[in-house]
Amino acid sequence: MTGYLLKGSFPLIFERGAPGRRGWRLPALDVPEAPLDDLIPAVQLREDDPALPEVSEPEVVRHYVGLSRRNYGVDVGFYPLGSCTMKYNPKVNEWAAALPGFARLHPYQPEETVQGALELMYRLERYLCEIAGLHRATLQPAAGAHGELTGLMVMRAYHEKNGEGHKRTEVIVPDSAHGTNPASAAMCGFRVVEVKSNARGSVDVDALRAVVSERTAGLMLTNPNTLGLFEEDIVELARIVHEAGGLLYYDGANANAILGICRPGDMGFDIVHFNLHKTFSTPHGGGGPGAGPIAVREDLARFLPVPTVEWDGERYYLDYDRPDAIGRVKGFYGNFGVLVRAYTYIRMHGSEGLRRVSEQAVINANYLMRRLAPLFDLPYDRHCKHEFVLSGRRYKRQGVRTLDIAKRLLDYGLHAPTIYFPLIVEEAIMIEPTETETKETLDEFVRVVEAIVEEIEKDPELVRTAPHETPVRRMDEARAARQPNLCWCAPVPADAHGGE
Ligand SMILES: Cc1ncc(COP(=O)(O)O)c(C=O)c1O
């Protein structure tokens, strides 16, 4: 029997069903059948039927419901994946995004018929500028990394306009940076220059002074940084970069810690991206699409991609007539459904509510950090913001690595935290509880981690060989990445080989 249990192997839909089985059948035609090649040119008609699964309706439903029960998401349980802000996504966001007036729009509709959508984008831009402390924004980038690339293109356009494009060839990135920062800078044609962190986990001011020069196009920074620590010297860092003629780029992936408390523009940043799918709550992480709008200071607005959304006093319209724009970075309006969710989230919370989001996120992170600190090494013993980084190096004695602890958490039905990032912490475990978790959930997580630590002492092999309870056990991840086998091949019937 092909089971629908949570454990064990799970057949593909192609391996279910039987020849001729159907979900439903159309009644016999009571009109003459139109020859297909009257409708579709013969050359485009396929000769054989496609090899589709032949399954009944219940088989299809059980198959996909079964798969969904093996999936893990924020609607299932705690998801402490540091740097990813896996917060609960309120269902009202989904309701708004599914309103037919939004969901059924066609991107080629004339502007007069999409005034509501344009108004939403216009207002969302204003809100994001207010939150960033900057002047204008584009909603088009489809992810954080895409926002980074767009922001760096704006940076390049600014230096080119000033006649310095040829010499401002370097982008400075801290050694704790998220991997997308150097990748985006390199993709935009810049040379990446690393700046070291100090013993407190912040960018070292003297190290920055040493790498800044007339070649500096800008500095990319996230604040709080990827260790979850606030860059206390940010004003000085901004002064150093600006005095050298560079710009400051803010990676807003960590903005969940600062909403309504401080603004990147006030810290000295010139270009900011937000991850709407994190901070402003849209399902993400192998799930839906994202959005990485960027906001910029006033004199950089002319470089923003086309089109921008404008209001002429009577109607909203898309402005393509922008001679200094870097061009287009995304089709149509960007990922519009994500914009609707973010707009709804911001309106539902209001400014006070957004501030409470960040306060609660920071309190939750500090509570969990202090509860877990006795079990691990705490490389930077400071108050954290929305996330924190521990080190599991002490368990190397028992032959247990951070990876093993993360895998063992899966056996307890929990999602693992981010591990081995940031790179500057040995055996790093990066935890971001988010504001949407209760104290009971955080306490339960601590109990599970305590149980795993006890297992490490008593039976390290159990942890080293985890997970034991998941449908798929430990994989050779390097092999899976290098030699992916993603195609299903129908089994060859025995008589196809002449009865061999
Ligand atoms: C600090 C930081 N910057 C940038 C990104 C990139 O965002 P995205 O995954 O939306 O491209 C992430 C994503 O995890 C991040 O944590």
The ligand as a MOL file (V3000), in Angstrom:
LIG
                    3D

  0  0  0     0  0            999 V3000
M  V30 BEGIN CTAB
M  V30 COUNTS 16 16 0 0 0
M  V30 BEGIN ATOM
M  V30 1 C 21.2960 40.4250 5.9420 0
M  V30 2 C 20.6920 39.9720 4.6380 0
M  V30 3 N 20.9120 40.6940 3.5220 0
M  V30 4 C 20.3810 40.3510 2.3340 0
M  V30 5 C 19.5880 39.2290 2.1910 0
M  V30 6 C 19.0610 38.8590 0.8320 0
M  V30 7 O 17.6620 38.9080 0.7640 0
M  V30 8 P 16.8690 38.0000 -0.2900 0
M  V30 9 O 16.9730 36.5920 0.2090 0
M  V30 10 O 15.4750 38.5240 -0.2820 0
M  V30 11 O 17.5260 38.1600 -1.6220 0
M  V30 12 C 19.3330 38.4370 3.3230 0
M  V30 13 C 18.5240 37.2020 3.2050 0
M  V30 14 O 18.5150 36.3310 4.0270 0
M  V30 15 C 19.8850 38.8220 4.5800 0
M  V30 16 O 19.6400 38.1160 5.6870 0
M  V30 END ATOM
M  V30 BEGIN BOND
M  V30 1 1 1 2
M  V30 2 1 2 3
M  V30 3 2 2 15
M  V30 4 2 3 4
M  V30 5 1 4 5
M  V30 6 1 5 6
M  V30 7 2 5 12
M  V30 8 1 6 7
M  V30 9 1 7 8
M  V30 10 2 8 9
M  V30 11 1 8 10
M  V30 12 1 8 11
M  V30 13 1 12 13
M  V30 14 1 12 15
M  V30 15 2 13 14
M  V30 16 1 15 16
M  V30 END BOND
M  V30 END CTAB
M  END
